[in-house]
Amino acid sequence: MSDNRLIFTPLRVRALTITRCQPLFVVEPRPQNTTQWLKLIARRTAQSFRLMVGVQDYGNYVAHFRIRHPHGVPLSERDFHRRCLEARFPSEGGKMGKCPC
């Protein structure tokens, strides 16, 4: 009688090597007193509310731009917000875009 059962063998896994490691965000130093904690909470809450209503964070854009595009020049704050508004609410007919922020 032949044995028709499937035999599973473990797959060989090659060793993974990290070629480049970049932080996803900048870690702020831990606040030392209550006043610093309250300022941190207020800053992050304000940022959350701005993002909820669609106002992009220029500070995060500049930080991202300096990390990812070190030789380029970031947009001015006015141009940044204008570009985000144009991408969200296009003035040209039939143009649908995505905010570059």
Secondary structure as the mmCIF struct_conf table of DSSP 4:
data_model
#
loop_
_struct_conf.conf_type_id
_struct_conf.id
_struct_conf.beg_label_comp_id
_struct_conf.beg_label_asym_id
_struct_conf.beg_label_seq_id
_struct_conf.end_label_comp_id
_struct_conf.end_label_asym_id
_struct_conf.end_label_seq_id
HELX_LH_PP_P HELX_LH_PP_P1 PRO A 10 ARG A 12
HELX_LH_PP_P HELX_LH_PP_P2 ARG A 14 LEU A 16
BEND BEND1 LEU A 24 PHE A 25
HELX_LH_PP_P HELX_LH_PP_P3 VAL A 26 PRO A 31
BEND BEND2 ASN A 33 ASN A 33
HELX_RH_AL_P HELX_RH_AL_P1 THR A 34 VAL A 53
TURN_TY1_P TURN_TY1_P1 GLY A 54 GLY A 54
HELX_RH_AL_P HELX_RH_AL_P2 TYR A 58 ARG A 68
TURN_TY1_P TURN_TY1_P2 PRO A 70 HIS A 71
BEND BEND3 GLY A 72 GLY A 72
HELX_LH_PP_P HELX_LH_PP_P4 PRO A 74 SER A 76
HELX_RH_AL_P HELX_RH_AL_P3 GLU A 77 ARG A 88
BEND BEND4 PHE A 89 PHE A 89
BEND BEND5 SER A 91 GLU A 92
TURN_TY1_P TURN_TY1_P3 GLY A 93 GLY A 94
#
